[in-house]
Structures are given as C-alpha cells and as structure tokens.
Amino acid sequence: MMQKEKFVPTEHHTTGIGAWLALIVALLFFSGLFFKVDGFKWLGAFDFTTLAGKFGSLKDAAHSTFVGEGGVGAKGGFLFALSLVPTVMLALGLLEIFTHYGAIRAAHKLLTPLLKPLLGIPGHCGLALITDLQSTDAGAALTKELYDEKQISKKDVIIMAAWQYSGAGLINNYFAIGSALFISLSLPVLIPLLVMFVLKFVGAAFVRLMLNTFYKGDFQHAE
C-alpha cells in the first residue's frame, strides 16, 4: 500500500517574515474580524464575506427561483450548486496566493503545538479550519486539496470534517441568520458564538477518540 507523504519543512521551506505576514493576512481575511467594524466599515473590503457578496432578498419567491415559477428538481439543485462556484474559486485563488508566500508553512509551525494535542492533526490544517468559519465550501475544498496532495491522512480528514460540520460557516451564519434572535438574548452576543466555537473542538475531539478506540483497526494501514 502506498505510504502517505508527510509534510515536513525542509531547507527549501523556511519560514521567514514574509510567511508570517502571509499567515496573519490570511487569518484576518477569513476570520470575519473585518466584516463589520464600527467606525471602520472600509475594512470590510479586506474581508472574505464582503468580497464573496450575497444574494438579494426574494420579494416574490415563486418568480425568483433559478428555474422560474414553481421550478423544482435536479435542474434547480444543479444551478444552485453552480452559484457557489465563484465563492469557492475566490477562496481557493486567494489561498493559493497565501500559500505561495508561505502562510501554510507558518500555520504548520504556529498551530501544530495547538492542534496536534487537541485534535491530533498537523498545524497546516489550521487554514482550512479557519476558512470554514466563513465558507463551508471553501473550507471543504481546501481540506480536499490537502488530502489530494497527501499532506494529511484519511483519519485527519474525518477529524477535520467533524470540526467543520459542527456549526459550519459559524461566523457567517451566526451573524447573518442568528442575528434575528439577538434581541431576545439575555447575555452578550459573543457568548453563544464562543460556546459554539469551543464545542466544535469538543465534537472533533470526540470523533478522534472514537477513531483511536472503536475504529482503530480501520486506520492501521491508512496513515
């Protein structure tokens, strides 16, 4: 069975100041911190959600679907999936730029001490997880790219998928959809967000435990 090639920085993969700057820009761009900053709305121009755009409101849903009035079926699903392509292409294109300037190498060095003991995955998975906070599609695409390039194992993919699937698109969905309930909250708005973020790690850690115990035999030759 073919062995998975491990991601090991070498002399040709040094982590200079440019790599750290690329990582910082990538983290800020995908974190949502620049989405809506009071008094500094111009920072939204450097946020993934702002650049990806959004759909307008449906004033007459029956006449505003992809396939016209009352249109349903596979065609509608295909066209909806097609509408996601620009967002994913934008994310992957920018991630290629960040990767070129060393963001993945910096993430590997910075996040491995955190992700390895908590989830058992290498640090260069961090960008995929952070990307998922705003775009589930882009996060999944980057995860697939890491797996296709043999930088992560099948076991890593399952743990990452557990992290991503729990509260997928957390920041984007929380402020875009959950904002309707903010008025009824009896505690600061960021508290539920923080709880959900922590539970993503709890869920992924539980999946890791299951893979290392009940399903351990399934991955003996998959590393």
Summary of the structure (lengths in Angstrom):
residues: 223
radius of gyration: 19.4
end to end distance: 10.3
largest distance: 60.2
contacts: 628
relative contact order: 0.11
helix: 66%
strand: 0%
